[in-house]
Amino acid sequence: PKVDIDSKRKGGILFKIERYRAKVIPDLSPEDPNFSVSAITDKEAYRIGDEVKLIMEASMDAHLTVFSIAPDGSAALYLPNRFQKDAFVFGNDVSYFPDQYTQKIFTMRAKKTEGFRLPTDELFLVVATKSNYIFDDRRKSFVYYTDMLAINRWLMKIPRNERAEAFATFRVRE
């Protein structure tokens, strides 16, 4: 619910509840047992300002999409980006983000999520797809900010046998 303070009623509280209707269609397509992706960070915990590196590996040739997800549910699309429009990787090759080329223009740094006490747990969502499924073409900067609802809508458009997902978690502390 949305909560507002009504100044006309001496601090009375107004609630506005919005309802949404959705038709849920289950994805019954089988997963490809030979298609997987793994993701880890180079450390389990980082201090604020530390550089964060993501290490990924797909079991077969794939296009990678990388999101960073904060404790408040906000998300950022890191890969692909305006400099690396197609994050294609060969199967069973280890990939790093940022890699040696991206690192010259961009570094990922651990930061505190506003409104949350440290330590906090954050994560990366890595999606590997057999074909290039573009999340959003409106990227004008290196990082494109979004939310989990948009990510889930995008994921539901990709058949399960065409995608694999992995999470890499890490802790941010002072």
ZATIPA-83592 format. One record per residue (C-alpha): residue number from 1; x, y, z. Coordinates in nm, 2 decimals. Layout:
REM ZATIPA-83592
R   resi        u        v        w
R    NUM        X        Y        Z
...
REM end
This chain:
REM ZATIPA-83592
R   resi        u        v        w
R      1     0.00     0.00     0.00
R      2     0.10     0.36    -0.06
R      3     0.09     0.57     0.26
R      4     0.04     0.95     0.27
R      5     0.01     1.19     0.56
R      6    -0.30     1.41     0.52
R      7    -0.21     1.76     0.63
R      8    -0.58     1.87     0.63
R      9    -0.67     1.61     0.89
R     10    -0.40     1.70     1.14
R     11    -0.16     1.42     1.05
R     12    -0.42     1.16     0.96
R     13    -0.29     0.87     0.75
R     14    -0.43     0.78     0.41
R     15    -0.38     0.44     0.26
R     16    -0.40     0.37    -0.11
R     17    -0.40     0.01    -0.22
R     18    -0.34    -0.07    -0.58
R     19    -0.45    -0.41    -0.72
R     20    -0.30    -0.58    -1.01
R     21    -0.44    -0.87    -1.21
R     22    -0.21    -1.11    -1.39
R     23    -0.25    -1.43    -1.58
R     24     0.02    -1.67    -1.48
R     25     0.12    -1.91    -1.75
R     26     0.36    -2.18    -1.63
R     27     0.66    -2.25    -1.84
R     28     0.65    -2.63    -1.88
R     29     0.93    -2.65    -2.14
R     30     1.21    -2.88    -2.02
R     31     1.55    -2.74    -1.91
R     32     1.86    -2.84    -2.11
R     33     2.05    -3.06    -1.86
R     34     2.37    -2.99    -2.06
R     35     2.34    -2.61    -2.05
R     36     2.46    -2.44    -1.73
R     37     2.64    -2.13    -1.61
R     38     2.84    -2.08    -1.29
R     39     2.92    -1.75    -1.12
R     40     3.14    -1.65    -0.82
R     41     3.30    -1.33    -0.70
R     42     3.68    -1.32    -0.64
R     43     3.62    -1.27    -0.26
R     44     3.33    -1.36    -0.03
R     45     3.33    -1.02     0.14
R     46     3.44    -0.67     0.05
R     47     3.49    -0.34     0.23
R     48     3.32    -0.03     0.10
R     49     3.52     0.09    -0.20
R     50     3.69    -0.25    -0.27
R     51     3.69    -0.36    -0.63
R     52     3.45    -0.64    -0.71
R     53     3.53    -0.90    -0.98
R     54     3.29    -1.16    -1.11
R     55     3.40    -1.49    -1.25
R     56     3.17    -1.68    -1.49
R     57     3.17    -2.00    -1.70
R     58     2.90    -2.13    -1.93
R     59     2.90    -2.50    -2.02
R     60     2.85    -2.42    -2.39
R     61     2.87    -2.12    -2.62
R     62     2.64    -1.85    -2.48
R     63     2.55    -1.49    -2.45
R     64     2.58    -1.36    -2.10
R     65     2.36    -1.10    -1.92
R     66     2.48    -0.98    -1.58
R     67     2.27    -0.79    -1.32
R     68     2.37    -0.67    -0.98
R     69     2.09    -0.69    -0.73
R     70     2.09    -0.48    -0.41
R     71     1.91    -0.56    -0.09
R     72     1.64    -0.31    -0.16
R     73     1.54    -0.50    -0.48
R     74     1.69    -0.25    -0.72
R     75     1.90    -0.39    -1.00
R     76     2.16    -0.27    -1.25
R     77     2.24    -0.43    -1.58
R     78     2.61    -0.44    -1.63
R     79     2.65    -0.67    -1.92
R     80     2.59    -0.62    -2.21
R     81     2.65    -0.25    -2.20
R     82     2.71     0.03    -2.45
R     83     3.08    -0.07    -2.50
R     84     3.02    -0.45    -2.50
R     85     2.69    -0.49    -2.69
R     86     2.71    -0.87    -2.72
R     87     2.87    -1.06    -2.43
R     88     2.93    -1.38    -2.62
R     89     3.15    -1.64    -2.45
R     90     3.28    -1.98    -2.57
R     91     3.17    -2.29    -2.38
R     92     3.39    -2.39    -2.08
R     93     3.60    -2.07    -2.10
R     94     3.63    -1.87    -1.78
R     95     3.51    -1.51    -1.82
R     96     3.58    -1.22    -1.59
R     97     3.38    -0.90    -1.54
R     98     3.52    -0.65    -1.56
R     99     3.77    -0.80    -1.79
R    100     4.11    -0.66    -1.88
R    101     3.96    -0.43    -2.15
R    102     3.66    -0.32    -1.96
R    103     3.87    -0.25    -1.66
R    104     4.03     0.04    -1.84
R    105     3.70     0.23    -1.85
R    106     3.50     0.08    -1.56
R    107     3.55    -0.09    -1.22
R    108     3.28    -0.23    -0.99
R    109     3.32    -0.11    -0.63
R    110     3.14    -0.24    -0.32
R    111     2.91     0.02    -0.18
R    112     2.65     0.06     0.09
R    113     2.28     0.04    -0.01
R    114     2.10     0.34     0.14
R    115     1.86     0.25     0.42
R    116     2.04    -0.08     0.51
R    117     2.29    -0.14     0.79
R    118     2.62    -0.30     0.71
R    119     2.70    -0.58     0.66
R    120     2.46    -0.64     0.37
R    121     2.44    -0.93     0.13
R    122     2.43    -0.84    -0.24
R    123     2.43    -1.06    -0.54
R    124     2.49    -1.09    -0.91
R    125     2.24    -1.27    -1.14
R    126     2.41    -1.42    -1.44
R    127     2.19    -1.54    -1.73
R    128     2.34    -1.74    -2.01
R    129     2.13    -1.78    -2.32
R    130     2.19    -1.99    -2.64
R    131     2.07    -1.70    -2.86
R    132     2.12    -1.33    -2.80
R    133     1.81    -1.22    -2.60
R    134     1.85    -0.84    -2.55
R    135     1.72    -0.72    -2.21
R    136     1.68    -0.35    -2.31
R    137     1.81    -0.14    -2.59
R    138     1.77     0.19    -2.41
R    139     2.12     0.18    -2.25
R    140     2.28     0.52    -2.28
R    141     2.54     0.48    -2.01
R    142     2.76     0.20    -1.90
R    143     2.51     0.08    -1.63
R    144     2.14     0.06    -1.69
R    145     1.92     0.06    -1.38
R    146     1.61    -0.15    -1.35
R    147     1.42    -0.37    -1.11
R    148     1.34    -0.74    -1.04
R    149     1.00    -0.72    -1.20
R    150     1.14    -0.61    -1.53
R    151     1.41    -0.88    -1.51
R    152     1.15    -1.15    -1.44
R    153     0.93    -1.03    -1.73
R    154     1.24    -1.06    -1.96
R    155     1.33    -1.41    -1.82
R    156     0.98    -1.54    -1.88
R    157     1.01    -1.46    -2.25
R    158     1.31    -1.69    -2.28
R    159     1.23    -2.07    -2.30
R    160     1.38    -2.27    -2.02
R    161     1.58    -2.49    -2.26
R    162     1.74    -2.17    -2.40
R    163     1.87    -2.02    -2.07
R    164     2.06    -2.10    -1.76
R    165     2.10    -1.88    -1.45
R    166     2.34    -1.85    -1.16
R    167     2.37    -1.63    -0.86
R    168     2.70    -1.51    -0.71
R    169     2.66    -1.36    -0.36
R    170     2.89    -1.14    -0.16
R    171     2.89    -0.94     0.16
R    172     2.96    -0.57     0.19
R    173     3.10    -0.46     0.53
R    174     3.27    -0.15     0.67
REM end
